[in-house]
């Protein structure tokens, strides 16, 4: 029988942690191109960001990494696992939102071709991106299924890293802590490349402990990260 968060915390078990990590920079990121599920690789800068994040995340003592199977997230996750000496696997449920016809277009091109949809998105409305793509609700549903499977194997006091993408990471974090997607879209800034959210399990469920942390900001905060 699965033990819920309240039961675990009531009996004094150490809290579990999840690090929701966005991948490092790609050339598409640098050019302002909508990637969606286009499999763009990390840039040289992105590789360096992944290595820095891996060293910083060692302070959390993660026991495993699960990544989106898109190469930019998979390489980021594999770097964390290799540097920290922990198991690594991929799960396609942590892929980025499929942006339909927007994929491969710059932000300016999307604005020119789909002005009404861009306005809807900025208002926090949810709809299938690029006509044939996914909605944020679609992404949250599949990401939550992936993280529930991960949590089934995560013991009290353990930490796991989910290496994913910008929209997917925010949708997942919001779903896990019970924030509706429109509010999270409007209130939470997008995760930067190789920035992460730390989620901690408490008596009433999960909470966001930190948001948009990075290797550089963790050191500046004095969090004991080398």
Backbone bond lengths (Angstrom), bond angles and torsions (degrees), N, CA, C in turn:
res aa  C-N    CA-C-N  psi(-1)  N-CA   C-N-CA  omega(-1)  CA-C   N-CA-C  phi
1 X - - - 1.466 - - 1.531 109.56 -
2 X 1.322 117.35 135.03 1.454 121.83 -179.59 1.516 110.45 -72.58
3 X 1.332 116.73 135.63 1.457 122.16 178.20 1.517 109.27 -95.39
4 X 1.346 117.12 125.38 1.450 121.50 -177.77 1.509 111.96 -78.98
5 X 1.369 117.28 169.07 1.460 121.35 -177.39 1.509 112.49 -61.07
6 X 1.334 118.07 -39.56 1.455 120.01 -179.05 1.520 111.03 -62.03
7 X 1.344 117.16 -45.07 1.450 121.22 -179.67 1.513 111.45 -62.42
8 X 1.327 116.98 -43.45 1.457 120.16 -179.39 1.512 111.11 -63.13
9 X 1.331 116.72 -45.42 1.454 119.85 -176.92 1.530 111.85 -72.12
10 X 1.335 117.11 -33.54 1.458 120.60 178.45 1.520 111.35 -62.50
11 X 1.337 117.42 -33.90 1.451 119.70 -178.21 1.530 111.66 -91.41
12 X 1.325 117.25 6.61 1.453 120.83 172.01 1.509 116.01 88.18
13 X 1.330 118.20 13.44 1.454 119.67 177.65 1.524 110.42 -65.24
14 X 1.328 116.69 146.60 1.463 120.73 176.05 1.523 109.27 -64.94
15 X 1.321 117.94 143.38 1.466 120.29 -178.43 1.517 112.47 -67.48
16 X 1.310 115.89 148.31 1.460 121.61 172.63 1.526 108.52 -87.69
17 X 1.333 115.05 155.67 1.460 121.05 179.59 1.524 110.15 -130.59
18 X 1.322 114.13 147.53 1.455 121.83 171.37 1.520 108.35 -125.72
19 X 1.313 116.06 133.05 1.456 121.81 171.52 1.525 106.69 -106.69
20 X 1.330 116.19 114.91 1.467 121.77 177.82 1.524 106.45 -97.39
21 X 1.326 115.58 106.15 1.459 123.10 -170.30 1.524 111.28 -109.16
22 X 1.325 116.58 126.76 1.456 119.72 172.70 1.534 109.45 -81.66
23 X 1.308 116.88 148.04 1.458 122.49 -179.87 1.522 112.18 -64.39
24 X 1.329 115.03 166.00 1.460 121.22 175.31 1.522 112.28 -71.53
25 X 1.319 114.71 173.49 1.467 121.22 -175.76 1.532 112.10 -66.73
26 X 1.329 115.32 143.78 1.467 123.02 170.11 1.529 108.13 -115.60
27 X 1.335 116.25 167.26 1.465 118.63 176.13 1.525 110.79 -64.67
28 X 1.338 117.17 -30.16 1.466 120.49 175.53 1.526 110.69 -64.51
29 X 1.342 117.49 -41.90 1.463 120.18 176.25 1.526 109.92 -57.68
30 X 1.318 115.66 -48.94 1.460 120.25 -176.40 1.530 111.46 -61.86
31 X 1.329 117.22 -30.74 1.468 121.58 -178.61 1.528 112.91 -90.93
32 X 1.328 117.78 -0.12 1.461 120.36 179.66 1.511 113.82 71.45
33 X 1.330 117.25 32.70 1.465 122.17 -178.79 1.519 110.36 -96.51
34 X 1.326 115.54 137.23 1.459 120.96 174.52 1.537 108.37 -70.53
35 X 1.325 116.44 113.77 1.459 120.24 -178.81 1.522 112.39 -87.33
36 X 1.338 116.75 -45.37 1.458 118.54 -173.33 1.514 109.89 54.83
37 X 1.327 116.74 -122.53 1.464 120.54 -179.20 1.533 112.87 -102.38
38 X 1.340 117.20 15.26 1.464 119.65 168.11 1.529 107.46 -63.08
39 X 1.320 117.45 134.58 1.463 120.19 -173.27 1.526 110.82 -90.29
40 X 1.313 116.03 70.65 1.461 121.62 -179.68 1.529 109.73 -82.33
41 X 1.337 117.94 134.08 1.467 120.55 -178.38 1.523 112.01 -79.47
42 X 1.332 115.90 166.72 1.456 120.85 173.63 1.526 110.64 -66.07
43 X 1.314 115.46 144.46 1.454 120.61 170.24 1.533 108.64 -79.26
44 X 1.317 116.34 173.91 1.469 119.84 176.41 1.525 110.41 -59.03
45 X 1.325 115.49 -40.76 1.466 118.74 177.21 1.523 111.05 -63.74
46 X 1.337 116.37 -39.68 1.461 120.38 179.72 1.515 112.73 -62.97
47 X 1.339 116.88 -37.00 1.467 120.49 176.81 1.522 110.04 -62.26
48 X 1.333 116.15 -43.37 1.465 119.95 178.12 1.516 112.16 -63.67
49 X 1.342 116.31 -39.00 1.467 119.85 177.55 1.526 111.25 -62.41
50 X 1.327 116.57 -40.94 1.464 120.31 -179.89 1.522 110.99 -63.94
51 X 1.317 117.20 -40.55 1.456 120.57 179.58 1.522 111.22 -66.27
52 X 1.340 117.39 -39.83 1.460 120.74 177.92 1.528 111.01 -66.05
53 X 1.339 116.11 -42.11 1.465 119.78 178.35 1.517 111.15 -63.13
54 X 1.320 116.72 -40.01 1.464 120.90 179.63 1.517 111.25 -59.21
55 X 1.316 116.91 -44.60 1.466 120.03 179.47 1.525 111.18 -65.04
56 X 1.328 116.24 -40.29 1.465 119.66 -179.84 1.523 112.16 -67.86
57 X 1.324 116.74 -41.04 1.462 120.72 -176.17 1.526 112.62 -70.87
58 X 1.328 117.67 -14.83 1.462 119.97 176.38 1.523 111.24 -58.49
59 X 1.340 117.38 -26.55 1.459 121.23 -179.95 1.530 112.60 -63.11
60 X 1.335 117.00 -24.04 1.464 120.67 179.07 1.529 112.39 -83.07
61 X 1.321 117.29 -10.03 1.456 120.95 -178.56 1.512 113.50 61.05
62 X 1.346 118.89 47.07 1.467 119.27 -179.01 1.522 111.31 -63.67
63 X 1.336 115.28 149.69 1.468 120.30 -178.53 1.519 112.38 -104.36
64 X 1.335 117.52 -15.27 1.456 120.38 176.62 1.516 109.94 -164.07
65 X 1.332 115.55 160.61 1.459 123.01 176.31 1.523 108.34 -126.08
66 X 1.328 115.97 132.63 1.461 121.84 171.40 1.523 106.97 -121.62
67 X 1.327 116.99 131.20 1.462 121.32 -174.42 1.519 111.21 -126.92
68 X 1.318 114.97 154.08 1.462 121.21 163.40 1.517 108.71 -54.03
69 X 1.341 116.34 147.52 1.461 119.11 -179.93 1.526 113.10 -82.19
70 X 1.328 119.06 -3.60 1.463 120.51 172.87 1.529 108.16 -69.34
71 X 1.321 117.35 137.55 1.467 120.83 -164.66 1.519 113.40 -59.15
72 X 1.338 118.80 -35.77 1.462 119.02 -177.58 1.525 112.01 -63.11
73 X 1.329 116.81 -36.34 1.463 120.76 176.99 1.521 111.07 -82.26
74 X 1.326 116.54 -38.58 1.468 119.98 -178.79 1.524 110.85 -63.20
75 X 1.336 117.68 -43.34 1.466 120.09 179.18 1.528 110.16 -67.42
76 X 1.324 117.18 -39.74 1.464 120.14 176.15 1.530 110.52 -59.41
77 X 1.332 116.50 -48.12 1.457 120.37 -179.81 1.513 113.03 -65.23
78 X 1.334 116.04 -40.80 1.466 119.83 179.39 1.515 110.59 -64.46
79 X 1.325 117.00 -34.65 1.464 120.44 177.85 1.526 110.74 -64.49
80 X 1.330 116.84 -43.95 1.468 120.32 176.72 1.522 110.41 -60.02
81 X 1.330 116.53 -46.16 1.459 120.55 -178.05 1.529 111.46 -64.15
82 X 1.343 116.35 -41.67 1.466 119.82 -178.43 1.521 111.39 -66.75
83 X 1.328 116.70 -47.43 1.465 120.49 -178.41 1.525 110.89 -64.47
84 X 1.334 116.66 -38.40 1.463 120.84 -176.94 1.524 113.05 -91.47
85 X 1.353 117.19 -4.13 1.454 121.21 175.56 1.515 114.44 65.66
86 X 1.340 116.25 44.57 1.461 120.78 -177.01 1.531 110.43 -129.41
87 X 1.342 117.83 162.89 1.473 120.74 -178.38 1.528 112.27 -63.93
88 X 1.341 114.39 151.17 1.466 122.06 -178.04 1.520 109.47 -135.75
89 X 1.331 115.70 140.26 1.465 121.04 173.66 1.521 108.49 -149.78
90 X 1.343 116.33 166.44 1.461 121.06 176.74 1.525 110.01 -117.09
91 X 1.317 114.57 155.66 1.465 121.79 179.58 1.526 107.16 -147.67
92 X 1.326 117.24 116.88 1.465 120.69 -175.97 1.522 112.73 -64.68
93 X 1.323 117.69 -14.55 1.467 119.96 178.31 1.525 112.34 -66.94
94 X 1.340 117.72 -16.38 1.460 121.11 178.96 1.528 112.53 -96.11
95 X 1.351 117.39 14.95 1.462 120.52 176.36 1.536 111.21 -64.05
96 X 1.345 113.88 161.65 1.453 120.22 174.94 1.527 110.61 -68.65
97 X 1.308 115.74 163.95 1.461 121.42 175.40 1.534 109.28 -58.13
98 X 1.322 116.10 138.12 1.464 119.81 172.67 1.524 107.05 -81.03
99 X 1.326 115.73 119.93 1.467 120.70 -173.27 1.515 113.37 -98.68
100 X 1.326 118.22 17.66 1.457 121.25 174.06 1.516 112.73 53.69
101 X 1.333 115.86 -131.20 1.469 121.20 -176.22 1.525 113.00 -69.35
102 X 1.327 117.90 -11.69 1.464 119.95 178.65 1.530 112.12 -75.65
103 X 1.321 117.06 -21.34 1.460 120.31 -174.95 1.523 110.64 -61.24
104 X 1.321 116.43 128.97 1.451 122.27 -179.38 1.514 114.13 91.25
105 X 1.336 117.35 -4.85 1.461 121.41 178.96 1.526 110.26 -96.93
106 X 1.318 116.54 150.24 1.459 120.15 172.66 1.529 109.19 -75.55
107 X 1.329 115.53 164.97 1.459 119.31 176.38 1.516 112.05 -58.18
108 X 1.334 117.50 -39.60 1.469 120.93 178.81 1.525 110.87 -64.73
109 X 1.328 116.99 -38.55 1.467 120.06 179.57 1.525 111.33 -68.06
110 X 1.307 116.82 -37.61 1.466 119.40 176.95 1.528 110.01 -66.56
111 X 1.322 116.25 -42.22 1.467 120.08 178.48 1.530 110.70 -61.23
112 X 1.334 117.83 -40.83 1.463 121.25 -178.95 1.527 111.65 -70.20
113 X 1.328 117.17 -38.21 1.458 120.17 -175.24 1.512 114.79 -88.62
114 X 1.331 116.56 -24.56 1.471 121.04 -175.35 1.530 110.36 -136.49
115 X 1.325 118.08 57.32 1.472 120.02 -173.21 1.529 113.06 -62.16
116 X 1.335 118.13 -38.69 1.461 119.87 -178.56 1.523 110.64 -68.29
117 X 1.326 116.57 -40.40 1.460 119.26 178.82 1.519 111.53 -66.70
118 X 1.320 117.60 -36.98 1.461 119.92 177.38 1.517 111.00 -63.36
119 X 1.335 116.92 -39.69 1.462 120.29 176.87 1.522 110.70 -64.84
120 X 1.325 116.85 -40.54 1.469 120.36 177.69 1.525 110.73 -61.95
121 X 1.300 116.50 -42.33 1.464 120.26 -179.19 1.527 110.95 -64.04
122 X 1.326 116.92 -42.67 1.456 120.63 179.89 1.524 111.83 -65.88
123 X 1.318 117.60 -25.64 1.472 121.51 175.57 1.520 112.39 -79.95
124 X 1.328 116.50 -9.04 1.459 119.57 -178.25 1.508 114.09 92.35
125 X 1.349 117.80 6.89 1.463 119.91 176.90 1.528 108.92 -68.03
126 X 1.331 116.16 148.19 1.452 119.66 179.40 1.524 109.79 -110.92
127 X 1.315 115.74 134.23 1.456 121.63 -178.45 1.516 107.76 -161.48
128 X 1.301 117.51 169.84 1.459 121.34 -179.95 1.530 109.33 -73.57
129 X 1.322 116.04 116.27 1.457 120.62 -176.67 1.527 110.12 -63.87
130 X 1.309 115.53 137.33 1.453 121.28 177.43 1.510 114.03 61.00
131 X 1.320 117.27 26.64 1.463 121.59 175.73 1.511 114.51 79.00
132 X 1.312 118.42 -53.05 1.463 121.58 -175.70 1.528 112.80 -108.31
133 X 1.334 116.83 3.82 1.460 120.42 -178.04 1.522 112.66 -87.04
134 X 1.332 115.20 -157.28 1.457 121.80 -177.57 1.525 111.07 -99.90
135 X 1.316 115.44 160.73 1.456 122.31 167.16 1.525 108.28 -93.89
136 X 1.332 116.88 166.14 1.463 120.02 176.31 1.528 110.03 -64.06
137 X 1.322 117.03 -35.06 1.469 120.27 177.21 1.526 110.98 -60.99
138 X 1.324 116.86 -39.25 1.469 120.56 176.71 1.534 110.39 -60.16
139 X 1.322 115.15 -44.41 1.471 120.69 -177.95 1.523 110.32 -65.26
140 X 1.336 116.30 -44.91 1.460 120.32 179.94 1.525 111.39 -59.71
141 X 1.315 116.83 -39.87 1.458 120.48 -178.49 1.525 111.94 -64.13
142 X 1.320 117.26 -46.17 1.474 118.26 -178.05 1.520 111.56 -74.19
143 X 1.343 117.46 -36.56 1.459 119.40 177.29 1.524 111.16 -65.22
144 X 1.324 116.64 -38.48 1.471 119.12 179.86 1.524 110.77 -65.71
145 X 1.333 117.17 -37.78 1.466 119.53 176.18 1.526 110.30 -61.57
146 X 1.326 117.02 -40.10 1.454 120.68 178.55 1.514 112.38 -65.36
147 X 1.326 117.24 -42.83 1.464 119.32 -177.78 1.523 111.38 -73.56
148 X 1.331 117.98 -32.05 1.464 119.58 175.91 1.526 110.73 -62.67
149 X 1.333 116.61 -39.18 1.465 119.98 176.62 1.524 110.78 -64.64
150 X 1.319 117.19 -38.94 1.462 121.40 177.63 1.528 110.76 -65.10
151 X 1.325 116.83 -44.15 1.463 120.81 -177.10 1.521 112.15 -66.21
152 X 1.321 117.20 -27.96 1.466 120.21 176.66 1.523 111.89 -59.66
153 X 1.344 116.42 -23.10 1.461 121.00 -177.68 1.527 113.02 -107.95
154 X 1.344 118.11 1.68 1.452 121.75 -176.68 1.528 109.97 -97.55
155 X 1.323 116.35 121.34 1.457 122.50 -175.70 1.529 111.31 -83.73
156 X 1.351 117.94 161.60 1.471 120.40 175.61 1.526 111.32 -52.94
157 X 1.324 115.51 136.88 1.450 121.79 179.10 1.513 115.05 83.37
158 X 1.343 118.11 -7.77 1.454 120.38 -177.81 1.534 111.64 -88.87
159 X 1.327 114.62 157.90 1.459 122.80 178.79 1.521 109.09 -125.99
160 X 1.315 116.95 138.77 1.460 122.74 175.23 1.524 108.97 -126.86
161 X 1.318 115.90 152.45 1.465 122.82 177.26 1.522 108.64 -110.22
162 X 1.339 116.53 130.64 1.457 122.61 171.88 1.529 106.83 -109.15
163 X 1.321 116.91 111.27 1.466 121.97 179.53 1.523 108.07 -92.16
164 X 1.325 117.10 112.99 1.453 120.72 -171.16 1.525 110.26 -141.12
165 X 1.306 118.10 -141.81 1.465 123.40 -169.75 1.533 109.77 -132.24
166 X 1.325 116.22 175.46 1.453 120.82 -174.36 1.518 114.65 -63.06
167 X 1.336 116.87 -59.82 1.468 119.85 -179.43 1.521 110.49 -67.16
168 X 1.320 116.88 -43.21 1.462 120.52 -178.97 1.524 111.32 -62.00
169 X 1.336 116.97 -42.38 1.457 120.28 -179.16 1.509 112.68 -64.02
170 X 1.334 117.05 -43.31 1.456 119.75 179.14 1.530 110.87 -67.67
171 X 1.320 117.45 -41.03 1.463 120.73 179.12 1.529 111.20 -62.52
172 X 1.329 115.88 -40.70 1.453 120.40 -179.95 1.520 111.43 -66.20
173 X 1.323 116.73 -48.42 1.462 120.36 -179.52 1.525 111.23 -59.95
174 X 1.327 116.53 -44.37 1.465 120.29 -179.92 1.520 111.34 -62.21
175 X 1.319 117.19 -43.75 1.458 120.72 -178.98 1.524 110.87 -63.96
176 X 1.319 116.59 -39.96 1.456 120.03 -176.01 1.529 111.71 -68.24
177 X 1.331 117.64 -34.25 1.468 119.40 -178.65 1.531 112.77 -96.27
178 X 1.331 117.44 -2.37 1.459 120.13 175.09 1.513 115.23 86.01
179 X 1.345 117.71 24.01 1.458 121.56 173.96 1.518 108.20 -92.32
180 X 1.341 117.29 131.87 1.458 117.47 179.42 1.529 109.62 -67.18
181 X 1.328 115.43 152.27 1.453 120.62 -170.62 1.528 113.04 -64.87
182 X 1.318 117.50 -35.02 1.468 119.05 178.99 1.530 110.18 -64.06
183 X 1.328 116.93 -44.64 1.462 120.22 179.24 1.515 110.85 -63.08
184 X 1.316 117.25 -43.25 1.468 119.38 -179.06 1.522 110.67 -64.67
185 X 1.341 117.12 -38.81 1.465 120.93 -179.89 1.526 110.70 -62.07
186 X 1.330 116.50 -39.34 1.455 121.56 -176.66 1.523 112.47 -83.43
187 X 1.339 117.43 -31.67 1.463 120.62 -169.82 1.518 114.57 -100.07
188 X 1.332 118.21 -27.87 1.456 120.95 -177.38 1.523 109.95 -101.00
189 X 1.311 116.66 123.87 1.452 119.57 176.28 1.515 110.84 -64.02
190 X 1.322 117.18 150.64 1.453 120.49 179.93 1.523 111.88 -63.62
191 X 1.328 117.11 143.07 1.459 120.99 176.89 1.529 109.94 -66.76
192 X 1.322 117.01 130.09 1.450 120.59 175.25 1.520 111.29 -72.53
193 X 1.314 116.99 169.38 1.463 120.45 177.44 1.525 110.66 -61.74
194 X 1.317 115.82 126.92 1.468 124.09 -176.95 1.528 112.20 58.44
195 X 1.332 116.58 29.84 1.458 122.65 166.91 1.528 107.65 -99.57
196 X 1.312 115.16 159.14 1.461 118.16 -175.79 1.523 112.62 -141.65
197 X 1.325 114.19 163.21 1.466 123.08 170.01 1.518 107.65 -112.44
198 X 1.335 115.76 136.87 1.463 121.19 174.54 1.524 107.92 -102.65
199 X 1.321 116.93 120.97 1.454 122.57 178.13 1.527 109.06 -112.89
200 X 1.327 115.43 134.17 1.454 121.71 -176.22 1.516 109.26 -123.81
201 X 1.318 115.81 136.59 1.460 121.04 179.85 1.526 109.96 -84.07
202 X 1.334 115.42 130.12 1.454 120.61 178.78 1.516 111.92 -124.88
203 X 1.311 116.98 -169.90 1.465 122.02 -177.33 1.526 112.32 -61.12
204 X 1.333 116.50 -35.44 1.462 120.33 -176.81 1.524 112.70 -99.79
205 X 1.308 117.82 10.34 1.457 121.10 -178.33 1.522 110.65 120.95
206 X 1.320 116.19 -151.83 1.457 121.46 -175.42 1.526 111.77 -94.21
207 X 1.330 115.54 148.04 1.468 120.68 175.05 1.521 109.20 -135.51
208 X 1.323 115.41 155.02 1.463 120.94 175.95 1.520 107.93 -86.09
209 X 1.319 116.44 114.22 1.464 121.86 -179.63 1.523 110.88 -82.82
210 X 1.322 117.04 -46.42 1.462 121.50 175.01 1.524 108.46 -139.42
211 X 1.338 115.61 154.19 1.466 120.95 -178.70 1.518 109.18 -134.20
212 X 1.311 116.38 136.30 1.467 123.22 177.07 1.526 111.96 61.23
213 X 1.329 115.83 39.82 1.453 121.45 173.87 1.530 109.71 -78.99
214 X 1.320 116.77 154.03 1.468 121.22 175.84 1.512 108.66 -142.22
215 X 1.316 116.70 172.74 1.458 119.97 177.57 1.527 110.55 -56.96
216 X 1.346 116.63 -42.98 1.462 120.28 -177.84 1.520 111.85 -67.68
217 X 1.333 117.87 -44.99 1.463 119.56 -177.78 1.517 111.72 -72.00
218 X 1.331 118.11 -30.45 1.458 120.25 177.60 1.521 110.61 -63.90
219 X 1.334 117.13 -41.65 1.456 120.68 177.47 1.522 110.43 -66.07
220 X 1.351 116.65 -42.01 1.468 120.37 -179.03 1.514 111.53 -63.32
221 X 1.341 117.58 -32.40 1.456 122.19 179.44 1.524 112.69 -76.75
222 X 1.325 116.73 -11.36 1.443 120.06 -179.13 1.513 113.18 72.42
223 X 1.355 116.32 41.92 1.456 121.15 -177.21 1.514 113.56 -87.36
224 X 1.313 117.41 17.54 1.460 120.01 177.08 1.508 113.50 77.17
225 X 1.328 116.64 20.00 1.461 120.22 -178.18 1.528 109.11 -97.19
226 X 1.327 116.07 130.13 1.459 120.25 -178.93 1.520 110.38 -82.47
